[in-house]
Amino acid sequence: MLRPGGLFALPVSAPPRPRSTAFWTLLAFDAVMRVRNAVWRPPFVMYYRAFRFGDLRRELERAGFRVESYPLEEFGRRADGSPRARMIAARKLP
């Protein structure tokens, strides 16, 4: 994927809504892991809310990738019509 024309593909799920139990559960887990890693070695790196799609896109583009996303319809759609999951396809530019 690091050669020109190479493809990096990554499935991502839509983030939970801020009013949902899943949102607060993931936020709490990440906070606990960050505190744990601050006081205990070796670090245990496992975060669920480590990046947002916009940040991922920007970093991939900055690294020389053309980024596209495709809805994964087999996972359905949320109440607002947005896809529950997407495939991120980043192709290395020449």
C-alpha positions as CSV (number, residue, x, y, z in Angstrom):
1,M,0.0,0.0,0.0
2,L,2.9,2.4,0.4
3,R,3.9,2.1,-3.2
4,P,2.2,4.4,-5.7
5,G,-1.1,2.9,-6.6
6,G,-1.1,0.8,-3.4
7,L,-4.5,0.5,-1.6
8,F,-5.2,0.7,2.1
9,A,-8.7,-0.4,3.0
10,L,-10.2,0.0,6.4
11,P,-13.8,-0.7,7.6
12,V,-15.1,1.8,10.1
13,S,-18.4,1.9,12.0
14,A,-20.4,5.0,12.6
15,P,-19.8,6.4,16.1
16,P,-22.5,6.0,18.6
17,R,-24.7,9.0,19.3
18,P,-23.8,11.1,22.4
19,R,-27.1,10.3,24.0
20,S,-26.6,6.5,23.8
21,T,-25.3,4.2,26.5
22,A,-22.7,2.9,24.0
23,F,-21.2,6.4,23.6
24,W,-20.7,6.8,27.4
25,T,-19.4,3.2,27.8
26,L,-16.7,3.7,25.2
27,L,-15.8,7.1,26.6
28,A,-15.4,5.6,30.1
29,F,-13.4,2.7,28.8
30,D,-11.0,5.0,27.0
31,A,-10.7,7.2,30.0
32,V,-9.9,4.3,32.3
33,M,-7.3,3.0,29.8
34,R,-5.6,6.4,29.6
35,V,-5.4,6.6,33.4
36,R,-4.2,3.0,33.7
37,N,-1.4,3.7,31.1
38,A,-0.4,6.8,33.0
39,V,0.3,4.8,36.2
40,W,1.1,1.3,35.0
41,R,3.7,-0.1,32.7
42,P,3.8,-1.5,30.1
43,P,1.0,0.4,28.5
44,F,-2.1,-1.4,27.2
45,V,-3.0,0.3,24.0
46,M,-6.6,-0.3,23.2
47,Y,-8.8,2.7,22.6
48,Y,-12.2,2.7,20.9
49,R,-12.6,6.5,20.4
50,A,-9.0,7.3,19.3
51,F,-9.8,9.0,16.0
52,R,-12.6,10.6,14.0
53,F,-13.2,10.0,10.3
54,G,-12.4,13.6,9.5
55,D,-9.0,13.3,11.3
56,L,-8.3,9.9,9.5
57,R,-9.1,11.4,6.1
58,R,-6.9,14.5,6.7
59,E,-3.9,12.4,7.9
60,L,-4.2,10.0,5.0
61,E,-4.4,12.9,2.5
62,R,-1.4,14.6,4.2
63,A,0.5,11.3,3.8
64,G,-0.1,11.3,0.0
65,F,-3.3,9.1,-0.3
66,R,-6.5,9.8,-2.2
67,V,-9.3,8.8,0.2
68,E,-12.7,7.6,-0.8
69,S,-15.4,6.0,1.3
70,Y,-18.2,3.6,0.4
71,P,-21.2,2.7,2.5
72,L,-21.4,-1.0,3.6
73,E,-25.1,-1.5,3.0
74,E,-25.1,-5.0,4.5
75,F,-24.8,-3.3,8.0
76,G,-27.9,-1.2,7.4
77,R,-28.6,2.4,8.0
78,R,-29.2,4.5,11.1
79,A,-32.4,6.4,11.8
80,D,-31.1,9.5,10.1
81,G,-30.3,7.6,6.9
82,S,-26.5,7.5,7.3
83,P,-24.7,4.2,6.9
84,R,-23.9,2.2,10.0
85,A,-20.5,1.3,8.5
86,R,-18.2,2.5,5.7
87,M,-15.2,1.1,3.9
88,I,-12.4,3.6,3.7
89,A,-10.2,3.2,0.6
90,A,-7.0,5.1,0.5
91,R,-4.9,4.9,-2.7
92,K,-1.3,6.0,-2.6
93,L,-0.8,8.8,-5.2
94,P,2.2,8.6,-7.6
